[in-house]
Structure formats: structure tokens, C-alpha cells
Amino acid sequence: MVVTSVAINAYQNAMAVRRKAVDNTVGNALQKPQAPVQEFKDTLKDSLRNVNEMQAEKKMMIEEFATGKKQNVHELMITMQKAGLAMQMTGAVRSKLMSTYQEMMKMQF
């Protein structure tokens, strides 16, 4: 029958398209990332550098406000909050790293 073969051909074509899409998805998932993954120590250094820059910016803005060079209180407060939150987060990460290190030192190999 002609109707049956058309239906079978349509089904086979749809399955071929689906199989190709799945193969492409799996192939893309198995490929290595293009950019090299940054090491933990580099990520930590970058984060600490950013926190240090925020603290320096906060200090500069406080001095500028105190000397009267800038009158924008809103920017000063936002900068102070950003620097404060960054420092709190750094302290939390440090505490977590230290507790993890202490737990690892307790392990027996």
C-alpha cells in the first residue's frame, strides 16, 4: 500500500532527525570546554583582589566626602555597603575554608 509506505517513511525521517539531534546534543555535552577552567587559587586571588579594590574605593570616597570634593551621599552609602558585604562574604568563605581544613586534618589515612 502507498499510504503505509508514506507513513513509514515519515516515521523513519522523524526518527532520523531526532537521532541526529540527540547525537549532536550528546556530542556537544562530551566536548571539553573551549576556555580553560580557572584554578581555585586563581579564583580566590581574583576575589581577594576585587575585595581589596572595593575597600580602597570606599576609603577614597570617604576621604572625598570628608574633604568636600563630592557631596553625593547615595554613592558613598552604596559603595560602603558593597565593600561591607564583600568583606563579610570574604570572612564567611575564610571561616568555611578553615573549618574544612580542620576537618581534613582530623582525617586518618
HELIX and SHEET records of a PDB file:
HELIX    1   1 VAL A    2  LEU A   30  1                                  29    
HELIX    2   2 PHE A   40  THR A   67  1                                  28    
HELIX    3   3 VAL A   73  LYS A  106  1                                  34    
END                                                                             
